[in-house]
Amino acid sequence: MNRQPLAEQMRPTTLDEVIGQTQLLGDTEILRRIVKQKEPVSLILWGPPGTGKTTLARIIAREVNAEFIELSAVTSGKKDVERVVEHAKQNWNLQLRTILFVDEIHRFNKAQQDAFLPHVESGLITLIGATTENPSFEVITPLLSRTRVLVLQPLSKDEIINILKRALKQLKKTKEVTPKALDYLAELSGGDARVALGNLELALSFGEKVTPDIVKAAAQKK
């Protein structure tokens, strides 16, 4: 039995598997170019929850052969950043790149954000920050000037339905969910793939055919 949440199981591992965000992933768009050239760039990914910020950061690291280190600004402090910098120096000596992903980077205060500056500037670390808040107000100007801000859009209803269909196909449970229930799951998700997959997983666990009523019970929403 797989104890990993369905949203984690379904996390894409290549750019081609990502559904949505075509404004960043088209053939000539920035993320596609970064991966193609294998030259990571420090980025701030700004968008609502469940739109693929962590997924894209992980894919970039894998594609450019960099070590991926993940911190959450909610639970990490300056000491954690210092530890990452020390590790990045060891990687540098081994000619290995380090990508530091900071989730909810807007939660770091000015002093904590300042700590990144010299190491981003020197190229010791490539910083990818994720935020649901406008970076212009939440990220210090010197850091903004050294990064590219990329805006992620909420996923459309059709994109959410495609993600749910892919999950059902992988689980071999395509026939266990009615089309109306799929539509309702997408409607309730608010463009957040994690919410949609979480509701689907719970609805399937009830052990009966998933209808809109079952979805309603799982999501506790009308």
Contacts in CASP RR format, 6 or more apart in sequence:
PFRMAT RR
TARGET T0000
AUTHOR 0000-0000-0000
METHOD contacts of the structure
MODEL  1
MNRQPLAEQMRPTTLDEVIGQTQLLGDTEILRRIVKQKEPVSLILWGPPG
TGKTTLARIIAREVNAEFIELSAVTSGKKDVERVVEHAKQNWNLQLRTIL
FVDEIHRFNKAQQDAFLPHVESGLITLIGATTENPSFEVITPLLSRTRVL
VLQPLSKDEIINILKRALKQLKKTKEVTPKALDYLAELSGGDARVALGNL
ELALSFGEKVTPDIVKAAAQKK
2 9 0 8 1.000
5 197 0 8 1.000
5 198 0 8 1.000
5 201 0 8 1.000
6 167 0 8 1.000
6 171 0 8 1.000
6 197 0 8 1.000
6 198 0 8 1.000
6 200 0 8 1.000
6 201 0 8 1.000
7 193 0 8 1.000
7 194 0 8 1.000
7 197 0 8 1.000
7 198 0 8 1.000
7 201 0 8 1.000
9 167 0 8 1.000
9 170 0 8 1.000
10 163 0 8 1.000
10 166 0 8 1.000
10 167 0 8 1.000
10 170 0 8 1.000
10 197 0 8 1.000
11 55 0 8 1.000
11 58 0 8 1.000
12 18 0 8 1.000
12 19 0 8 1.000
12 55 0 8 1.000
12 59 0 8 1.000
13 58 0 8 1.000
13 59 0 8 1.000
13 62 0 8 1.000
14 59 0 8 1.000
14 63 0 8 1.000
15 25 0 8 1.000
15 31 0 8 1.000
15 32 0 8 1.000
15 35 0 8 1.000
15 59 0 8 1.000
15 63 0 8 1.000
18 25 0 8 1.000
18 52 0 8 1.000
18 55 0 8 1.000
18 56 0 8 1.000
18 59 0 8 1.000
19 155 0 8 1.000
19 159 0 8 1.000
19 162 0 8 1.000
19 163 0 8 1.000
19 166 0 8 1.000
19 193 0 8 1.000
20 153 0 8 1.000
20 155 0 8 1.000
20 156 0 8 1.000
20 159 0 8 1.000
21 51 0 8 1.000
21 52 0 8 1.000
21 56 0 8 1.000
21 152 0 8 1.000
21 153 0 8 1.000
22 29 0 8 1.000
23 29 0 8 1.000
23 151 0 8 1.000
23 153 0 8 1.000
24 30 0 8 1.000
24 31 0 8 1.000
24 32 0 8 1.000
24 56 0 8 1.000
24 150 0 8 1.000
24 152 0 8 1.000
25 31 0 8 1.000
25 32 0 8 1.000
26 32 0 8 1.000
30 148 0 8 1.000
30 150 0 8 1.000
31 56 0 8 1.000
31 60 0 8 1.000
31 150 0 8 1.000
34 40 0 8 1.000
34 41 0 8 1.000
34 60 0 8 1.000
34 64 0 8 1.000
35 59 0 8 1.000
35 60 0 8 1.000
35 63 0 8 1.000
35 64 0 8 1.000
38 63 0 8 1.000
38 64 0 8 1.000
38 65 0 8 1.000
39 64 0 8 1.000
40 60 0 8 1.000
40 61 0 8 1.000
40 64 0 8 1.000
40 66 0 8 1.000
40 97 0 8 1.000
40 99 0 8 1.000
40 126 0 8 1.000
41 126 0 8 1.000
41 147 0 8 1.000
41 148 0 8 1.000
42 120 0 8 1.000
42 126 0 8 1.000
42 127 0 8 1.000
42 128 0 8 1.000
42 146 0 8 1.000
42 147 0 8 1.000
42 148 0 8 1.000
43 57 0 8 1.000
43 127 0 8 1.000
43 128 0 8 1.000
43 129 0 8 1.000
43 147 0 8 1.000
43 148 0 8 1.000
43 149 0 8 1.000
43 150 0 8 1.000
44 105 0 8 1.000
44 128 0 8 1.000
44 129 0 8 1.000
44 130 0 8 1.000
44 131 0 8 1.000
44 135 0 8 1.000
44 139 0 8 1.000
44 144 0 8 1.000
44 147 0 8 1.000
44 148 0 8 1.000
44 149 0 8 1.000
44 150 0 8 1.000
45 52 0 8 1.000
45 53 0 8 1.000
45 56 0 8 1.000
45 57 0 8 1.000
45 128 0 8 1.000
45 129 0 8 1.000
45 130 0 8 1.000
45 131 0 8 1.000
45 150 0 8 1.000
45 152 0 8 1.000
46 131 0 8 1.000
46 132 0 8 1.000
46 133 0 8 1.000
46 134 0 8 1.000
46 135 0 8 1.000
46 149 0 8 1.000
46 150 0 8 1.000
46 151 0 8 1.000
46 152 0 8 1.000
47 53 0 8 1.000
47 131 0 8 1.000
47 132 0 8 1.000
47 151 0 8 1.000
47 152 0 8 1.000
47 153 0 8 1.000
47 154 0 8 1.000
48 132 0 8 1.000
48 152 0 8 1.000
48 154 0 8 1.000
48 191 0 8 1.000
48 192 0 8 1.000
49 132 0 8 1.000
49 192 0 8 1.000
49 194 0 8 1.000
49 195 0 8 1.000
50 155 0 8 1.000
50 191 0 8 1.000
50 192 0 8 1.000
50 193 0 8 1.000
50 194 0 8 1.000
50 195 0 8 1.000
51 152 0 8 1.000
51 153 0 8 1.000
51 154 0 8 1.000
51 155 0 8 1.000
51 191 0 8 1.000
51 192 0 8 1.000
51 193 0 8 1.000
52 152 0 8 1.000
52 193 0 8 1.000
53 103 0 8 1.000
53 129 0 8 1.000
53 130 0 8 1.000
53 152 0 8 1.000
54 70 0 8 1.000
54 101 0 8 1.000
54 103 0 8 1.000
54 130 0 8 1.000
56 152 0 8 1.000
57 68 0 8 1.000
57 99 0 8 1.000
57 101 0 8 1.000
57 128 0 8 1.000
57 129 0 8 1.000
57 130 0 8 1.000
58 68 0 8 1.000
58 101 0 8 1.000
60 66 0 8 1.000
60 99 0 8 1.000
60 128 0 8 1.000
61 67 0 8 1.000
61 68 0 8 1.000
61 99 0 8 1.000
61 101 0 8 1.000
62 68 0 8 1.000
64 97 0 8 1.000
64 99 0 8 1.000
65 96 0 8 1.000
65 97 0 8 1.000
66 96 0 8 1.000
66 97 0 8 1.000
66 98 0 8 1.000
66 99 0 8 1.000
66 126 0 8 1.000
67 91 0 8 1.000
67 96 0 8 1.000
67 97 0 8 1.000
67 98 0 8 1.000
67 99 0 8 1.000
68 99 0 8 1.000
68 101 0 8 1.000
69 84 0 8 1.000
69 87 0 8 1.000
69 98 0 8 1.000
69 99 0 8 1.000
69 100 0 8 1.000
69 101 0 8 1.000
70 101 0 8 1.000
70 103 0 8 1.000
71 80 0 8 1.000
71 81 0 8 1.000
71 84 0 8 1.000
71 100 0 8 1.000
71 101 0 8 1.000
71 102 0 8 1.000
71 103 0 8 1.000
72 102 0 8 1.000
72 103 0 8 1.000
72 104 0 8 1.000
73 102 0 8 1.000
73 103 0 8 1.000
73 104 0 8 1.000
73 105 0 8 1.000
73 106 0 8 1.000
73 107 0 8 1.000
73 108 0 8 1.000
73 112 0 8 1.000
74 103 0 8 1.000
74 104 0 8 1.000
74 107 0 8 1.000
76 102 0 8 1.000
77 108 0 8 1.000
77 112 0 8 1.000
78 111 0 8 1.000
78 112 0 8 1.000
78 115 0 8 1.000
81 112 0 8 1.000
81 115 0 8 1.000
81 116 0 8 1.000
82 115 0 8 1.000
84 98 0 8 1.000
84 100 0 8 1.000
84 125 0 8 1.000
85 119 0 8 1.000
85 124 0 8 1.000
85 125 0 8 1.000
87 98 0 8 1.000
88 98 0 8 1.000
88 100 0 8 1.000
88 119 0 8 1.000
88 124 0 8 1.000
88 125 0 8 1.000
89 124 0 8 1.000
91 97 0 8 1.000
91 98 0 8 1.000
92 98 0 8 1.000
92 124 0 8 1.000
97 126 0 8 1.000
98 124 0 8 1.000
98 125 0 8 1.000
98 126 0 8 1.000
99 125 0 8 1.000
99 126 0 8 1.000
99 127 0 8 1.000
99 128 0 8 1.000
100 116 0 8 1.000
100 125 0 8 1.000
100 126 0 8 1.000
100 127 0 8 1.000
100 128 0 8 1.000
101 128 0 8 1.000
101 129 0 8 1.000
101 130 0 8 1.000
102 108 0 8 1.000
102 127 0 8 1.000
102 128 0 8 1.000
102 129 0 8 1.000
102 130 0 8 1.000
103 129 0 8 1.000
103 130 0 8 1.000
104 130 0 8 1.000
104 131 0 8 1.000
104 132 0 8 1.000
105 113 0 8 1.000
105 129 0 8 1.000
105 130 0 8 1.000
105 131 0 8 1.000
105 138 0 8 1.000
105 139 0 8 1.000
106 131 0 8 1.000
106 132 0 8 1.000
106 133 0 8 1.000
106 135 0 8 1.000
106 138 0 8 1.000
106 139 0 8 1.000
110 140 0 8 1.000
113 139 0 8 1.000
113 140 0 8 1.000
113 143 0 8 1.000
114 140 0 8 1.000
114 142 0 8 1.000
116 125 0 8 1.000
116 127 0 8 1.000
116 143 0 8 1.000
117 142 0 8 1.000
117 143 0 8 1.000
117 146 0 8 1.000
119 125 0 8 1.000
120 126 0 8 1.000
120 127 0 8 1.000
120 143 0 8 1.000
120 146 0 8 1.000
120 147 0 8 1.000
121 146 0 8 1.000
127 143 0 8 1.000
127 147 0 8 1.000
129 147 0 8 1.000
131 138 0 8 1.000
131 139 0 8 1.000
135 144 0 8 1.000
135 149 0 8 1.000
136 144 0 8 1.000
139 147 0 8 1.000
154 190 0 8 1.000
154 191 0 8 1.000
154 192 0 8 1.000
155 163 0 8 1.000
155 189 0 8 1.000
155 191 0 8 1.000
155 192 0 8 1.000
155 193 0 8 1.000
156 191 0 8 1.000
157 183 0 8 1.000
157 186 0 8 1.000
157 187 0 8 1.000
157 191 0 8 1.000
158 186 0 8 1.000
159 191 0 8 1.000
160 185 0 8 1.000
160 186 0 8 1.000
160 189 0 8 1.000
160 190 0 8 1.000
160 191 0 8 1.000
160 193 0 8 1.000
160 196 0 8 1.000
161 182 0 8 1.000
161 183 0 8 1.000
161 186 0 8 1.000
163 193 0 8 1.000
163 196 0 8 1.000
163 197 0 8 1.000
164 177 0 8 1.000
164 182 0 8 1.000
164 185 0 8 1.000
164 186 0 8 1.000
164 196 0 8 1.000
164 197 0 8 1.000
164 200 0 8 1.000
165 174 0 8 1.000
165 182 0 8 1.000
167 197 0 8 1.000
167 200 0 8 1.000
168 174 0 8 1.000
168 176 0 8 1.000
168 177 0 8 1.000
168 200 0 8 1.000
171 204 0 8 1.000
173 204 0 8 1.000
176 204 0 8 1.000
176 209 0 8 1.000
176 210 0 8 1.000
177 185 0 8 1.000
177 200 0 8 1.000
177 203 0 8 1.000
177 204 0 8 1.000
177 209 0 8 1.000
177 210 0 8 1.000
178 209 0 8 1.000
178 210 0 8 1.000
178 211 0 8 1.000
178 212 0 8 1.000
180 211 0 8 1.000
180 212 0 8 1.000
181 203 0 8 1.000
181 210 0 8 1.000
181 211 0 8 1.000
181 212 0 8 1.000
181 214 0 8 1.000
181 215 0 8 1.000
184 212 0 8 1.000
184 215 0 8 1.000
184 216 0 8 1.000
185 196 0 8 1.000
185 199 0 8 1.000
185 200 0 8 1.000
185 203 0 8 1.000
185 215 0 8 1.000
185 219 0 8 1.000
186 196 0 8 1.000
188 195 0 8 1.000
188 196 0 8 1.000
188 199 0 8 1.000
188 215 0 8 1.000
188 219 0 8 1.000
188 221 0 8 1.000
189 195 0 8 1.000
189 196 0 8 1.000
189 199 0 8 1.000
199 215 0 8 1.000
199 218 0 8 1.000
199 219 0 8 1.000
200 210 0 8 1.000
202 218 0 8 1.000
202 219 0 8 1.000
203 210 0 8 1.000
203 214 0 8 1.000
203 215 0 8 1.000
203 217 0 8 1.000
203 218 0 8 1.000
204 210 0 8 1.000
206 214 0 8 1.000
206 217 0 8 1.000
206 218 0 8 1.000
208 214 0 8 1.000
216 222 0 8 1.000
END
